Amino acid sequence: MTKEECMEALSKHANIKPVITSTVWNELEKENKEFFEAYAQSQTKQDRMSEEETSQMIQKMISDSSKDPDE
């Protein structure tokens, strides 16, 4: 996912404001330059997750985070 795709998906599926996602992404880029350089190089249109796959992943993350930790 690109930064913009991530911002859109989190806004749509988790009600996280794009400005928050952008701020966090920017800070992560500062702290992990090598990772993001490699990430950017590896991202091509063919490699990106489809919107459906992204939606499923985000829904699973939200579902997992709302479960009782004792389960």
PDB file of N, CA, C and O in Angstrom:
ATOM      1  N   MET A   1       0.844  -1.189   0.000  1.00  0.00           N
ATOM      2  CA  MET A   1       0.000   0.000   0.000  1.00  0.00           C
ATOM      3  C   MET A   1       0.883   1.244   0.000  1.00  0.00           C
ATOM      4  O   MET A   1       1.951   1.279   0.610  1.00  0.00           O
ATOM      5  N   THR A   2       0.411   2.229  -0.684  1.00  0.00           N
ATOM      6  CA  THR A   2       1.071   3.521  -0.608  1.00  0.00           C
ATOM      7  C   THR A   2       0.584   4.248   0.640  1.00  0.00           C
ATOM      8  O   THR A   2      -0.364   3.818   1.299  1.00  0.00           O
ATOM      9  N   LYS A   3       1.236   5.334   0.945  1.00  0.00           N
ATOM     10  CA  LYS A   3       0.806   6.159   2.072  1.00  0.00           C
ATOM     11  C   LYS A   3      -0.642   6.614   1.859  1.00  0.00           C
ATOM     12  O   LYS A   3      -1.460   6.562   2.777  1.00  0.00           O
ATOM     13  N   GLU A   4      -0.941   7.055   0.649  1.00  0.00           N
ATOM     14  CA  GLU A   4      -2.287   7.547   0.354  1.00  0.00           C
ATOM     15  C   GLU A   4      -3.324   6.432   0.471  1.00  0.00           C
ATOM     16  O   GLU A   4      -4.413   6.651   1.001  1.00  0.00           O
ATOM     17  N   GLU A   5      -2.994   5.250  -0.018  1.00  0.00           N
ATOM     18  CA  GLU A   5      -3.913   4.112   0.091  1.00  0.00           C
ATOM     19  C   GLU A   5      -4.138   3.735   1.543  1.00  0.00           C
ATOM     20  O   GLU A   5      -5.254   3.401   1.943  1.00  0.00           O
ATOM     21  N   CYS A   6      -3.076   3.789   2.326  1.00  0.00           N
ATOM     22  CA  CYS A   6      -3.178   3.475   3.754  1.00  0.00           C
ATOM     23  C   CYS A   6      -4.063   4.502   4.466  1.00  0.00           C
ATOM     24  O   CYS A   6      -4.910   4.146   5.285  1.00  0.00           O
ATOM     25  N   MET A   7      -3.855   5.772   4.142  1.00  0.00           N
ATOM     26  CA  MET A   7      -4.670   6.827   4.740  1.00  0.00           C
ATOM     27  C   MET A   7      -6.146   6.629   4.402  1.00  0.00           C
ATOM     28  O   MET A   7      -7.011   6.753   5.270  1.00  0.00           O
ATOM     29  N   GLU A   8      -6.424   6.325   3.148  1.00  0.00           N
ATOM     30  CA  GLU A   8      -7.803   6.128   2.708  1.00  0.00           C
ATOM     31  C   GLU A   8      -8.438   4.910   3.382  1.00  0.00           C
ATOM     32  O   GLU A   8      -9.575   4.971   3.849  1.00  0.00           O
ATOM     33  N   ALA A   9      -7.697   3.815   3.426  1.00  0.00           N
ATOM     34  CA  ALA A   9      -8.235   2.584   4.009  1.00  0.00           C
ATOM     35  C   ALA A   9      -8.501   2.739   5.502  1.00  0.00           C
ATOM     36  O   ALA A   9      -9.546   2.314   5.995  1.00  0.00           O
ATOM     37  N   LEU A  10      -7.560   3.347   6.222  1.00  0.00           N
ATOM     38  CA  LEU A  10      -7.770   3.526   7.663  1.00  0.00           C
ATOM     39  C   LEU A  10      -8.896   4.511   7.947  1.00  0.00           C
ATOM     40  O   LEU A  10      -9.625   4.353   8.926  1.00  0.00           O
ATOM     41  N   SER A  11      -9.040   5.502   7.119  1.00  0.00           N
ATOM     42  CA  SER A  11     -10.148   6.446   7.284  1.00  0.00           C
ATOM     43  C   SER A  11     -11.481   5.743   7.061  1.00  0.00           C
ATOM     44  O   SER A  11     -12.424   5.909   7.834  1.00  0.00           O
ATOM     45  N   LYS A  12     -11.542   4.963   6.001  1.00  0.00           N
ATOM     46  CA  LYS A  12     -12.785   4.291   5.624  1.00  0.00           C
ATOM     47  C   LYS A  12     -13.170   3.174   6.595  1.00  0.00           C
ATOM     48  O   LYS A  12     -14.337   3.054   6.970  1.00  0.00           O
ATOM     49  N   HIS A  13     -12.203   2.364   7.000  1.00  0.00           N
ATOM     50  CA  HIS A  13     -12.512   1.147   7.761  1.00  0.00           C
ATOM     51  C   HIS A  13     -12.319   1.272   9.271  1.00  0.00           C
ATOM     52  O   HIS A  13     -12.875   0.484  10.036  1.00  0.00           O
ATOM     53  N   ALA A  14     -11.531   2.262   9.702  1.00  0.00           N
ATOM     54  CA  ALA A  14     -11.263   2.362  11.137  1.00  0.00           C
ATOM     55  C   ALA A  14     -11.527   3.767  11.679  1.00  0.00           C
ATOM     56  O   ALA A  14     -11.230   4.057  12.838  1.00  0.00           O
ATOM     57  N   ASN A  15     -12.084   4.635  10.836  1.00  0.00           N
ATOM     58  CA  ASN A  15     -12.395   6.005  11.249  1.00  0.00           C
ATOM     59  C   ASN A  15     -11.186   6.740  11.828  1.00  0.00           C
ATOM     60  O   ASN A  15     -11.318   7.526  12.766  1.00  0.00           O
ATOM     61  N   ILE A  16     -10.006   6.476  11.258  1.00  0.00           N
ATOM     62  CA  ILE A  16      -8.794   7.179  11.675  1.00  0.00           C
ATOM     63  C   ILE A  16      -8.579   8.324  10.689  1.00  0.00           C
ATOM     64  O   ILE A  16      -8.515   8.105   9.479  1.00  0.00           O
ATOM     65  N   LYS A  17      -8.472   9.522  11.201  1.00  0.00           N
ATOM     66  CA  LYS A  17      -8.336  10.693  10.346  1.00  0.00           C
ATOM     67  C   LYS A  17      -7.053  10.598   9.524  1.00  0.00           C
ATOM     68  O   LYS A  17      -6.004  10.218  10.045  1.00  0.00           O
ATOM     69  N   PRO A  18      -7.138  10.942   8.242  1.00  0.00           N
ATOM     70  CA  PRO A  18      -5.957  10.881   7.373  1.00  0.00           C
ATOM     71  C   PRO A  18      -4.761  11.660   7.912  1.00  0.00           C
ATOM     72  O   PRO A  18      -3.621  11.234   7.726  1.00  0.00           O
ATOM     73  N   VAL A  19      -4.997  12.786   8.571  1.00  0.00           N
ATOM     74  CA  VAL A  19      -3.884  13.576   9.102  1.00  0.00           C
ATOM     75  C   VAL A  19      -3.113  12.780  10.164  1.00  0.00           C
ATOM     76  O   VAL A  19      -1.899  12.939  10.290  1.00  0.00           O
ATOM     77  N   ILE A  20      -3.796  11.939  10.914  1.00  0.00           N
ATOM     78  CA  ILE A  20      -3.129  11.117  11.926  1.00  0.00           C
ATOM     79  C   ILE A  20      -2.282  10.054  11.259  1.00  0.00           C
ATOM     80  O   ILE A  20      -1.124   9.856  11.626  1.00  0.00           O
ATOM     81  N   THR A  21      -2.852   9.369  10.281  1.00  0.00           N
ATOM     82  CA  THR A  21      -2.100   8.347   9.555  1.00  0.00           C
ATOM     83  C   THR A  21      -0.887   8.973   8.882  1.00  0.00           C
ATOM     84  O   THR A  21       0.205   8.407   8.929  1.00  0.00           O
ATOM     85  N   SER A  22      -1.062  10.123   8.264  1.00  0.00           N
ATOM     86  CA  SER A  22       0.035  10.800   7.591  1.00  0.00           C
ATOM     87  C   SER A  22       1.152  11.166   8.572  1.00  0.00           C
ATOM     88  O   SER A  22       2.333  10.978   8.281  1.00  0.00           O
ATOM     89  N   THR A  23       0.767  11.680   9.716  1.00  0.00           N
ATOM     90  CA  THR A  23       1.754  12.072  10.730  1.00  0.00           C
ATOM     91  C   THR A  23       2.541  10.862  11.219  1.00  0.00           C
ATOM     92  O   THR A  23       3.767  10.909  11.321  1.00  0.00           O
ATOM     93  N   VAL A  24       1.835   9.788  11.517  1.00  0.00           N
ATOM     94  CA  VAL A  24       2.501   8.571  11.985  1.00  0.00           C
ATOM     95  C   VAL A  24       3.412   8.015  10.891  1.00  0.00           C
ATOM     96  O   VAL A  24       4.551   7.636  11.163  1.00  0.00           O
ATOM     97  N   TRP A  25       2.911   7.966   9.659  1.00  0.00           N
ATOM     98  CA  TRP A  25       3.699   7.457   8.531  1.00  0.00           C
ATOM     99  C   TRP A  25       4.992   8.270   8.389  1.00  0.00           C
ATOM    100  O   TRP A  25       6.073   7.704   8.231  1.00  0.00           O
ATOM    101  N   ASN A  26       4.869   9.608   8.446  1.00  0.00           N
ATOM    102  CA  ASN A  26       6.042  10.471   8.302  1.00  0.00           C
ATOM    103  C   ASN A  26       7.067  10.207   9.397  1.00  0.00           C
ATOM    104  O   ASN A  26       8.268  10.176   9.128  1.00  0.00           O
ATOM    105  N   GLU A  27       6.608  10.019  10.617  1.00  0.00           N
ATOM    106  CA  GLU A  27       7.530   9.733  11.724  1.00  0.00           C
ATOM    107  C   GLU A  27       8.198   8.365  11.545  1.00  0.00           C
ATOM    108  O   GLU A  27       9.390   8.204  11.809  1.00  0.00           O
ATOM    109  N   LEU A  28       7.413   7.392  11.093  1.00  0.00           N
ATOM    110  CA  LEU A  28       7.992   6.065  10.829  1.00  0.00           C
ATOM    111  C   LEU A  28       9.061   6.150   9.737  1.00  0.00           C
ATOM    112  O   LEU A  28      10.103   5.500   9.827  1.00  0.00           O
ATOM    113  N   GLU A  29       8.795   6.949   8.713  1.00  0.00           N
ATOM    114  CA  GLU A  29       9.785   7.128   7.645  1.00  0.00           C
ATOM    115  C   GLU A  29      11.076   7.727   8.178  1.00  0.00           C
ATOM    116  O   GLU A  29      12.162   7.325   7.762  1.00  0.00           O
ATOM    117  N   LYS A  30      10.972   8.683   9.093  1.00  0.00           N
ATOM    118  CA  LYS A  30      12.163   9.304   9.676  1.00  0.00           C
ATOM    119  C   LYS A  30      12.982   8.297  10.473  1.00  0.00           C
ATOM    120  O   LYS A  30      14.211   8.288  10.409  1.00  0.00           O
ATOM    121  N   GLU A  31      12.284   7.448  11.224  1.00  0.00           N
ATOM    122  CA  GLU A  31      12.956   6.497  12.102  1.00  0.00           C
ATOM    123  C   GLU A  31      13.455   5.239  11.388  1.00  0.00           C
ATOM    124  O   GLU A  31      14.345   4.549  11.886  1.00  0.00           O
ATOM    125  N   ASN A  32      12.882   4.947  10.228  1.00  0.00           N
ATOM    126  CA  ASN A  32      13.188   3.694   9.523  1.00  0.00           C
ATOM    127  C   ASN A  32      13.455   3.947   8.042  1.00  0.00           C
ATOM    128  O   ASN A  32      12.811   3.353   7.178  1.00  0.00           O
ATOM    129  N   LYS A  33      14.414   4.838   7.755  1.00  0.00           N
ATOM    130  CA  LYS A  33      14.679   5.244   6.373  1.00  0.00           C
ATOM    131  C   LYS A  33      14.993   4.066   5.467  1.00  0.00           C
ATOM    132  O   LYS A  33      14.473   3.990   4.354  1.00  0.00           O
ATOM    133  N   GLU A  34      15.827   3.152   5.921  1.00  0.00           N
ATOM    134  CA  GLU A  34      16.223   2.019   5.082  1.00  0.00           C
ATOM    135  C   GLU A  34      15.020   1.151   4.726  1.00  0.00           C
ATOM    136  O   GLU A  34      14.890   0.705   3.587  1.00  0.00           O
ATOM    137  N   PHE A  35      14.148   0.913   5.689  1.00  0.00           N
ATOM    138  CA  PHE A  35      12.966   0.103   5.438  1.00  0.00           C
ATOM    139  C   PHE A  35      12.089   0.749   4.377  1.00  0.00           C
ATOM    140  O   PHE A  35      11.662   0.087   3.431  1.00  0.00           O
ATOM    141  N   PHE A  36      11.820   2.037   4.533  1.00  0.00           N
ATOM    142  CA  PHE A  36      10.919   2.711   3.605  1.00  0.00           C
ATOM    143  C   PHE A  36      11.535   2.857   2.214  1.00  0.00           C
ATOM    144  O   PHE A  36      10.812   2.858   1.218  1.00  0.00           O
ATOM    145  N   GLU A  37      12.846   2.980   2.137  1.00  0.00           N
ATOM    146  CA  GLU A  37      13.483   3.014   0.820  1.00  0.00           C
ATOM    147  C   GLU A  37      13.291   1.671   0.120  1.00  0.00           C
ATOM    148  O   GLU A  37      12.942   1.622  -1.059  1.00  0.00           O
ATOM    149  N   ALA A  38      13.522   0.583   0.852  1.00  0.00           N
ATOM    150  CA  ALA A  38      13.328  -0.753   0.280  1.00  0.00           C
ATOM    151  C   ALA A  38      11.854  -0.988  -0.042  1.00  0.00           C
ATOM    152  O   ALA A  38      11.523  -1.583  -1.068  1.00  0.00           O
ATOM    153  N   TYR A  39      10.986  -0.525   0.826  1.00  0.00           N
ATOM    154  CA  TYR A  39       9.547  -0.670   0.626  1.00  0.00           C
ATOM    155  C   TYR A  39       9.110   0.043  -0.651  1.00  0.00           C
ATOM    156  O   TYR A  39       8.370  -0.520  -1.457  1.00  0.00           O
ATOM    157  N   ALA A  40       9.564   1.271  -0.834  1.00  0.00           N
ATOM    158  CA  ALA A  40       9.201   2.044  -2.019  1.00  0.00           C
ATOM    159  C   ALA A  40       9.685   1.355  -3.289  1.00  0.00           C
ATOM    160  O   ALA A  40       8.979   1.342  -4.297  1.00  0.00           O
ATOM    161  N   GLN A  41      10.872   0.791  -3.244  1.00  0.00           N
ATOM    162  CA  GLN A  41      11.411   0.108  -4.413  1.00  0.00           C
ATOM    163  C   GLN A  41      10.631  -1.157  -4.743  1.00  0.00           C
ATOM    164  O   GLN A  41      10.494  -1.522  -5.911  1.00  0.00           O
ATOM    165  N   SER A  42      10.124  -1.817  -3.722  1.00  0.00           N
ATOM    166  CA  SER A  42       9.430  -3.086  -3.945  1.00  0.00           C
ATOM    167  C   SER A  42       7.990  -2.897  -4.411  1.00  0.00           C
ATOM    168  O   SER A  42       7.365  -3.829  -4.918  1.00  0.00           O
ATOM    169  N   GLN A  43       7.476  -1.696  -4.238  1.00  0.00           N
ATOM    170  CA  GLN A  43       6.077  -1.448  -4.573  1.00  0.00           C
ATOM    171  C   GLN A  43       5.906  -1.140  -6.057  1.00  0.00           C
ATOM    172  O   GLN A  43       6.421  -0.143  -6.564  1.00  0.00           O
ATOM    173  N   THR A  44       5.198  -1.987  -6.718  1.00  0.00           N
ATOM    174  CA  THR A  44       4.785  -1.728  -8.092  1.00  0.00           C
ATOM    175  C   THR A  44       3.293  -1.968  -8.141  1.00  0.00           C
ATOM    176  O   THR A  44       2.724  -2.527  -7.204  1.00  0.00           O
ATOM    177  N   LYS A  45       2.668  -1.565  -9.188  1.00  0.00           N
ATOM    178  CA  LYS A  45       1.213  -1.764  -9.281  1.00  0.00           C
ATOM    179  C   LYS A  45       0.847  -3.232  -9.156  1.00  0.00           C
ATOM    180  O   LYS A  45      -0.192  -3.559  -8.582  1.00  0.00           O
ATOM    181  N   GLN A  46       1.680  -4.125  -9.682  1.00  0.00           N
ATOM    182  CA  GLN A  46       1.379  -5.547  -9.617  1.00  0.00           C
ATOM    183  C   GLN A  46       1.542  -6.095  -8.204  1.00  0.00           C
ATOM    184  O   GLN A  46       0.887  -7.073  -7.844  1.00  0.00           O
ATOM    185  N   ASP A  47       2.406  -5.480  -7.397  1.00  0.00           N
ATOM    186  CA  ASP A  47       2.693  -5.983  -6.060  1.00  0.00           C
ATOM    187  C   ASP A  47       1.721  -5.481  -5.003  1.00  0.00           C
ATOM    188  O   ASP A  47       1.600  -6.085  -3.937  1.00  0.00           O
ATOM    189  N   ARG A  48       1.031  -4.389  -5.283  1.00  0.00           N
ATOM    190  CA  ARG A  48       0.151  -3.795  -4.285  1.00  0.00           C
ATOM    191  C   ARG A  48      -1.069  -4.667  -4.034  1.00  0.00           C
ATOM    192  O   ARG A  48      -1.583  -5.334  -4.932  1.00  0.00           O
ATOM    193  N   MET A  49      -1.512  -4.639  -2.792  1.00  0.00           N
ATOM    194  CA  MET A  49      -2.716  -5.376  -2.441  1.00  0.00           C
ATOM    195  C   MET A  49      -3.919  -4.751  -3.119  1.00  0.00           C
ATOM    196  O   MET A  49      -3.982  -3.537  -3.312  1.00  0.00           O
ATOM    197  N   SER A  50      -4.852  -5.581  -3.469  1.00  0.00           N
ATOM    198  CA  SER A  50      -6.095  -5.046  -4.014  1.00  0.00           C
ATOM    199  C   SER A  50      -6.873  -4.383  -2.879  1.00  0.00           C
ATOM    200  O   SER A  50      -6.607  -4.634  -1.704  1.00  0.00           O
ATOM    201  N   GLU A  51      -7.818  -3.551  -3.236  1.00  0.00           N
ATOM    202  CA  GLU A  51      -8.637  -2.893  -2.219  1.00  0.00           C
ATOM    203  C   GLU A  51      -9.371  -3.923  -1.378  1.00  0.00           C
ATOM    204  O   GLU A  51      -9.538  -3.748  -0.171  1.00  0.00           O
ATOM    205  N   GLU A  52      -9.812  -5.007  -2.028  1.00  0.00           N
ATOM    206  CA  GLU A  52     -10.521  -6.075  -1.299  1.00  0.00           C
ATOM    207  C   GLU A  52      -9.597  -6.730  -0.269  1.00  0.00           C
ATOM    208  O   GLU A  52      -9.992  -6.937   0.878  1.00  0.00           O
ATOM    209  N   GLU A  53      -8.370  -7.054  -0.679  1.00  0.00           N
ATOM    210  CA  GLU A  53      -7.415  -7.671   0.250  1.00  0.00           C
ATOM    211  C   GLU A  53      -7.097  -6.721   1.398  1.00  0.00           C
ATOM    212  O   GLU A  53      -6.995  -7.145   2.549  1.00  0.00           O
ATOM    213  N   THR A  54      -6.941  -5.455   1.089  1.00  0.00           N
ATOM    214  CA  THR A  54      -6.659  -4.447   2.106  1.00  0.00           C
ATOM    215  C   THR A  54      -7.815  -4.349   3.090  1.00  0.00           C
ATOM    216  O   THR A  54      -7.605  -4.320   4.303  1.00  0.00           O
ATOM    217  N   SER A  55      -9.033  -4.298   2.570  1.00  0.00           N
ATOM    218  CA  SER A  55     -10.212  -4.217   3.409  1.00  0.00           C
ATOM    219  C   SER A  55     -10.299  -5.424   4.344  1.00  0.00           C
ATOM    220  O   SER A  55     -10.581  -5.276   5.533  1.00  0.00           O
ATOM    221  N   GLN A  56     -10.059  -6.594   3.809  1.00  0.00           N
ATOM    222  CA  GLN A  56     -10.108  -7.813   4.622  1.00  0.00           C
ATOM    223  C   GLN A  56      -9.053  -7.782   5.722  1.00  0.00           C
ATOM    224  O   GLN A  56      -9.327  -8.156   6.862  1.00  0.00           O
ATOM    225  N   MET A  57      -7.842  -7.333   5.377  1.00  0.00           N
ATOM    226  CA  MET A  57      -6.764  -7.276   6.361  1.00  0.00           C
ATOM    227  C   MET A  57      -7.105  -6.287   7.473  1.00  0.00           C
ATOM    228  O   MET A  57      -6.900  -6.585   8.650  1.00  0.00           O
ATOM    229  N   ILE A  58      -7.619  -5.122   7.112  1.00  0.00           N
ATOM    230  CA  ILE A  58      -7.956  -4.108   8.113  1.00  0.00           C
ATOM    231  C   ILE A  58      -9.100  -4.584   8.996  1.00  0.00           C
ATOM    232  O   ILE A  58      -9.063  -4.397  10.212  1.00  0.00           O
ATOM    233  N   GLN A  59     -10.121  -5.201   8.391  1.00  0.00           N
ATOM    234  CA  GLN A  59     -11.238  -5.718   9.182  1.00  0.00           C
ATOM    235  C   GLN A  59     -10.770  -6.770  10.180  1.00  0.00           C
ATOM    236  O   GLN A  59     -11.239  -6.801  11.318  1.00  0.00           O
ATOM    237  N   LYS A  60      -9.844  -7.635   9.755  1.00  0.00           N
ATOM    238  CA  LYS A  60      -9.303  -8.659  10.655  1.00  0.00           C
ATOM    239  C   LYS A  60      -8.534  -8.009  11.797  1.00  0.00           C
ATOM    240  O   LYS A  60      -8.661  -8.425  12.949  1.00  0.00           O
ATOM    241  N   MET A  61      -7.730  -6.982  11.483  1.00  0.00           N
ATOM    242  CA  MET A  61      -6.965  -6.286  12.518  1.00  0.00           C
ATOM    243  C   MET A  61      -7.890  -5.622  13.524  1.00  0.00           C
ATOM    244  O   MET A  61      -7.643  -5.680  14.729  1.00  0.00           O
ATOM    245  N   ILE A  62      -8.949  -4.993  13.043  1.00  0.00           N
ATOM    246  CA  ILE A  62      -9.912  -4.339  13.932  1.00  0.00           C
ATOM    247  C   ILE A  62     -10.616  -5.378  14.789  1.00  0.00           C
ATOM    248  O   ILE A  62     -10.786  -5.191  15.993  1.00  0.00           O
ATOM    249  N   SER A  63     -11.023  -6.469  14.163  1.00  0.00           N
ATOM    250  CA  SER A  63     -11.695  -7.539  14.889  1.00  0.00           C
ATOM    251  C   SER A  63     -10.784  -8.131  15.960  1.00  0.00           C
ATOM    252  O   SER A  63     -11.203  -8.336  17.099  1.00  0.00           O
ATOM    253  N   ASP A  64      -9.537  -8.402  15.587  1.00  0.00           N
ATOM    254  CA  ASP A  64      -8.576  -8.974  16.539  1.00  0.00           C
ATOM    255  C   ASP A  64      -8.301  -8.029  17.705  1.00  0.00           C
ATOM    256  O   ASP A  64      -8.142  -8.477  18.840  1.00  0.00           O
ATOM    257  N   SER A  65      -8.245  -6.727  17.435  1.00  0.00           N
ATOM    258  CA  SER A  65      -7.925  -5.770  18.493  1.00  0.00           C
ATOM    259  C   SER A  65      -9.093  -5.578  19.450  1.00  0.00           C
ATOM    260  O   SER A  65      -8.893  -5.124  20.576  1.00  0.00           O
ATOM    261  N   SER A  66     -10.300  -5.913  19.030  1.00  0.00           N
ATOM    262  CA  SER A  66     -11.463  -5.725  19.897  1.00  0.00           C
ATOM    263  C   SER A  66     -11.822  -6.976  20.685  1.00  0.00           C
ATOM    264  O   SER A  66     -12.742  -6.954  21.503  1.00  0.00           O
ATOM    265  N   LYS A  67     -11.100  -8.068  20.443  1.00  0.00           N
ATOM    266  CA  LYS A  67     -11.376  -9.298  21.182  1.00  0.00           C
ATOM    267  C   LYS A  67     -10.854  -9.215  22.598  1.00  0.00           C
ATOM    268  O   LYS A  67      -9.906  -8.487  22.890  1.00  0.00           O
ATOM    269  N   ASP A  68     -11.488  -9.972  23.468  1.00  0.00           N
ATOM    270  CA  ASP A  68     -11.069 -10.060  24.858  1.00  0.00           C
ATOM    271  C   ASP A  68      -9.696 -10.719  24.904  1.00  0.00           C
ATOM    272  O   ASP A  68      -9.526 -11.805  24.350  1.00  0.00           O
ATOM    273  N   PRO A  69      -8.710 -10.093  25.549  1.00  0.00           N
ATOM    274  CA  PRO A  69      -7.354 -10.669  25.594  1.00  0.00           C
ATOM    275  C   PRO A  69      -7.286 -12.006  26.347  1.00  0.00           C
ATOM    276  O   PRO A  69      -6.316 -12.749  26.201  1.00  0.00           O
ATOM    277  N   ASP A  70      -8.298 -12.308  27.139  1.00  0.00           N
ATOM    278  CA  ASP A  70      -8.304 -13.568  27.886  1.00  0.00           C
ATOM    279  C   ASP A  70      -8.782 -14.746  27.050  1.00  0.00           C
ATOM    280  O   ASP A  70      -8.723 -15.889  27.503  1.00  0.00           O
ATOM    281  N   GLU A  71      -9.258 -14.480  25.826  1.00  0.00           N
ATOM    282  CA  GLU A  71      -9.784 -15.562  24.985  1.00  0.00           C
ATOM    283  C   GLU A  71      -8.667 -16.352  24.380  1.00  0.00           C
ATOM    284  O   GLU A  71      -8.915 -17.305  23.640  1.00  0.00           O
TER     285      GLU A  71
END
